[in-house]
Amino acid sequence: MQRITITIDDELAAELDAHMSTIGASGRSEAIRDLVRRGLATIPQETEDAGCFGVISCAIDQSVRNLASRVPQSRLDRHDQTVAALSVPIDHSTSVDVTVMRGRVSDVTSFAEALFLERGVMHGTLGLIPVAEDKVTHVHNEGPPHEHTHLKVRSSF
């Protein structure tokens, strides 16, 4: 681990301390490492073909014409990428929807952006989790060796 010295103004230090207590960090270094990781993970760096999990969340006005059927159908159209979906009713016409998708960054991002452009979709966010596939040959119990694909979460793209 490397030691790095930074200088920040008092106001930013106070915001960092408030963030630190919010996330339960034990010190400024831990909080800064967390913020740097998050920040670096959002910077696109030739990520179009990189593997990822995408967590897509938004509020959906279910009363908008056909939106309540178009959103689930859009997930079914990408059934090979959709891992999970959750819809939580908020009031008589609005739900919070969360979809977890797996695939290439470009595919997950294009799905999310198309969803966010729909009339009646609000507060859309996309969180990308970079992953790499690792193929390993193992033996389970006394059976023959066979290959498995394991996913490994990466710290950045």
Secondary structure as UniProt FT lines:
FT   HELIX           10..23
FT   HELIX           28..41
FT   TURN            48..49
FT   STRAND          51..61
FT   TURN            62..63
FT   TURN            65..66
FT   HELIX           67..76
FT   TURN            77..81
FT   STRAND          82..89
FT   STRAND          94..104
FT   HELIX           105..117
FT   TURN            119..120
FT   STRAND          121..138
FT   TURN            141..142
FT   STRAND          146..153
//
